[in-house]
Amino acid sequence: MARARSQRRDSRGGRSGDRLLLAFLLLVALYWVFVRVTPGLANRTFRLGQLASGTWVAFTHGANDAQKTMGVIALALYETGHLSHFYIPTWAIVAAGLAIAAGTYVGGWRIMRPLEGLF
């Protein structure tokens, strides 16, 4: 028997309507917190919040890139017989981190330059 529309579950096991309600309640709570705040303070607060959340998203996204590189290096070493058991050598961790950092340092401006006029 098919579930009723309000009883459908999302990919994480919760009801999708519950998430919508939670988001709406959060929006109303934020509205009531900032309803009497001056526009300058509100802009500054949200600007700092966007900076913090954007920094966190960029950090976590970049952390995954280095981990994938380390995994490929370790797998190649293991499959070619250079490692007796599978582990990630310390030099591979350092090399992957330096490679990601160098790529960001050298080419990051190409990404940020087009965005600088948007803010």
N, C-alpha and C positions, 0 to 999 in steps of 0.2 A: 504494500500500500504506500502510495506517495505521501510524503509529509506535506502538511499544510504550508502555505507560503510563509507564514510567520515563524514556522518551526525549522526552516532551512538552516543548515549549519555552514559556516564559512570554512576555509581551508585549515584554520587553526582549531577547529572544534567548537568555537563559540557561535552564537547566533549573530548573524550580520546586523539585525535590527538593534541588538544590544550595543554594538559599536557605534552605530549612528546616534543612538540616544546618549551614549557617553560623550561623544564628540560635541553634540549639541549642548549638553549640560556644562561641559568645559568652556565652550564659547560664551554661554550666558554668564558663567562665573567670572571669566576674564572681563567681560563687558562691565559687570557690576564693580569689579575691582578698579577699573580704569575710568569709570564714568565721571568722576569728579577730579581727575588728574588734569593738570594743564597740558596742552598739546606739546609743548617743548619737552616736558618730563616724559610724557608717553612716547614721543618719537625717540628720545635718547634710550629709554628702557627697551623698546622693541628693537632698536638698532643694535644694541649690545647683545640682546637675546639672539638675533639673527646671526651676528658674528660668532657667538659661542656655538650655536647649533651648526652653522656652516663649517666651522673649524673642526668640530667633532666628526661630522660626516666625512670630511676630507681625510681626516686622520684614519678613521676606520676603513675607508675605501682603500687608502694607500697601504695600510697594514696587510690587507689581503693580497695585494700585488707582490709584496716581498715574500710572503709565505708560499705563494705559488712558485716563485722562482727557486726558493730553497728546496721545495719538494721535487722539482724537476732535476736540479743538480744532484740531490741525494739519490733519486731513483736511477739516474744515469751512472753514478758511481757504483751503486749496488749491482746493477745489471751487468756492468763491465767487469765486475770482480774486484774493484778497488776497495770495497767495504765488505768485511766478513759477515756482518749483520746490518740490518737497516737502521740507520740513525742519521741525524743531520749534523755534520761536523761544524765546529765553531767557526772555522774559516768560511764555510758556505753561508752561515748566518750573517757574518760581517760583510762578505762580498755582495750578497743580495741587498742588504741595507744600503751599502755604499752605491751600488748601481742604481737603485731606485732614487736615492738622494741626488746623485749626479745627474740623472735624467731630468729630475724636477728642476734642478738648478740651471741646467743648460737650456731646456726647452719649455719651462714653465711660463716664461714671459710671453710665449706665443699664444698661450691659452688666456692669460690674464689681460693682454693688451686689448683685444676686442671687447672685453667686458668692462674696461675702465670707464667708458663713457655712459654705461648703464646705471652707475651708482652715483 
